Amino acid sequence: MIGEVVAAMTVLLVWLHVLAAVAWIGGTIFLSVVLAPLVRSHKAAPEFMALFRLAARRFRVVVWSAIALLLATGPVLLHQRGLSVLSPIGWPQVLRIKLGLVAVLLLLTVAHDLLLGPAVRRISALSVGARTRWEQTLVRLASWVPRVGVLLALGVLFAAVMLARS
């Protein structure tokens, strides 16, 4: 009986973990590969740009909720595999790679949401001619952060599949 409850809890935890990852990665791919290129096209109407900004702002709630869920379920799932969260000794190499990619992705997300995003919003209010070189560079850099994030997320996903198969 207890074994069945533990098994059911494990299935629920894995499901929640995967659901959070899918929400984060899937939404990131959609925004980066579908919506952002439309906004960057010269045909994008101002209303569409406003819609994109609103969608990105609302997606931020999904991202941070997913991150919280991943950080809550991940350590429990590690423990259930007999691995210590506090001691990476004995961790499979693919797990180390996955968590390293997750750490970089988290740092990139924090930088994008808390530093680059607000700076680019402020800079975007300026005319292009009034922007300093640094501000122009920052705007270009900010457009690449989500693209790199997508690649990192796909790497995390690949590592997760490798880990699940090991």
C-alpha positions in Angstrom: 0.0 0.0 0.0 2.7 2.5 1.0 4.7 1.5 -2.1 1.7 2.3 -4.3 1.3 5.7 -2.7 5.0 6.5 -3.2 4.8 5.3 -6.8 1.7 7.5 -7.4 3.4 10.5 -5.8 6.5 9.9 -8.0 4.3 9.9 -11.1 2.6 13.1 -10.0 6.0 14.8 -9.3 7.4 13.7 -12.7 4.3 14.9 -14.4 4.5 18.3 -12.7 8.2 18.6 -13.5 7.6 17.8 -17.2 4.6 20.0 -17.3 6.6 23.0 -16.0 9.4 22.3 -18.4 7.0 22.0 -21.4 5.3 25.3 -20.4 8.6 27.1 -20.1 10.4 25.6 -23.1 7.3 25.5 -25.4 6.3 29.1 -24.6 9.9 30.3 -25.1 10.1 28.6 -28.5 6.8 30.1 -29.6 7.7 33.6 -28.5 11.2 33.4 -30.0 10.6 31.5 -33.2 7.0 32.6 -34.1 6.1 36.0 -32.5 9.4 37.8 -32.3 10.2 37.4 -36.0 6.8 38.8 -36.8 7.4 41.8 -34.6 10.8 42.3 -36.2 9.4 42.3 -39.7 8.8 45.7 -41.2 5.2 44.9 -41.7 4.4 44.6 -38.0 1.8 47.1 -37.0 2.2 49.0 -33.7 -0.9 47.2 -32.3 0.8 43.8 -33.0 4.0 45.0 -31.2 1.9 46.0 -28.2 0.2 42.6 -28.3 3.6 40.9 -28.3 4.8 42.9 -25.3 1.6 42.0 -23.5 2.0 38.3 -24.3 5.6 38.4 -23.2 4.7 40.1 -20.0 2.0 37.5 -19.3 4.3 34.7 -20.2 6.7 35.9 -17.6 4.2 34.7 -14.9 4.2 31.3 -16.6 8.0 31.2 -16.7 8.5 32.1 -13.1 5.7 29.7 -12.0 7.4 26.9 -14.0 10.8 27.7 -12.5 9.3 27.5 -9.0 7.7 24.2 -9.8 10.9 22.8 -11.3 12.9 23.9 -8.3 10.4 22.3 -6.0 10.1 19.0 -7.8 13.6 18.5 -9.0 15.3 18.0 -5.7 12.6 15.6 -4.6 13.0 13.6 -7.8 16.7 13.5 -7.3 16.2 12.2 -3.7 13.9 9.5 -5.0 16.6 8.3 -7.3 18.9 8.0 -4.3 21.0 11.1 -5.1 21.8 13.8 -2.6 21.0 17.4 -3.6 23.8 18.7 -1.4 26.4 16.3 -2.7 26.9 15.9 -6.4 29.3 13.0 -5.8 27.8 10.0 -7.7 25.7 12.1 -10.0 25.6 10.9 -13.6 27.5 13.2 -15.9 24.4 13.9 -17.9 22.7 15.2 -14.7 25.6 17.5 -14.1 25.4 18.8 -17.6 21.6 19.2 -17.4 21.8 21.1 -14.1 24.6 23.3 -15.5 22.5 24.2 -18.5 19.6 24.9 -16.2 21.8 27.2 -14.0 22.9 29.2 -17.1 19.3 29.3 -18.4 18.1 30.6 -15.0 20.9 33.3 -15.0 19.9 34.3 -18.5 16.2 34.5 -17.5 17.0 36.6 -14.5 19.2 38.9 -16.6 16.6 39.2 -19.3 13.6 39.8 -17.0 15.3 42.0 -14.3 18.1 43.8 -16.1 17.9 43.8 -19.9 14.1 44.0 -20.3 13.7 47.2 -18.2 16.7 48.8 -19.8 15.5 48.0 -23.3 12.0 49.4 -22.5 13.6 52.6 -21.3 15.9 52.8 -24.4 13.0 52.0 -26.8 11.3 55.2 -25.7 14.3 57.1 -27.1 14.6 57.9 -30.8 17.2 55.8 -32.5 19.4 58.9 -33.1 19.3 59.8 -29.4 20.7 56.4 -28.3 24.3 56.0 -27.2 26.4 53.2 -28.7 26.1 51.3 -25.5 22.3 51.6 -25.6 22.2 50.4 -29.2 24.4 47.5 -28.3 22.2 46.6 -25.4 19.1 46.5 -27.6 20.9 44.2 -30.0 22.2 42.0 -27.2 18.7 41.8 -25.6 17.3 40.3 -28.8 19.8 37.5 -28.7 19.2 36.5 -25.1 16.0 34.7 -25.8 17.5 32.9 -28.8 20.4 31.6 -26.7 17.8 30.7 -24.0 15.9 28.5 -26.6 19.1 26.7 -27.4 19.9 26.2 -23.8 16.4 25.0 -23.1 16.6 22.5 -25.9 19.9 21.3 -24.5 18.2 20.8 -21.1 15.5 18.9 -22.8 17.9 16.7 -24.6 19.9 16.0 -21.3 16.6 15.2 -19.6 15.8 12.6 -22.2 19.3 11.1 -21.9 18.9 11.1 -18.1 15.5 9.4 -18.3 16.9 6.7 -20.5 19.9 6.0 -18.2 
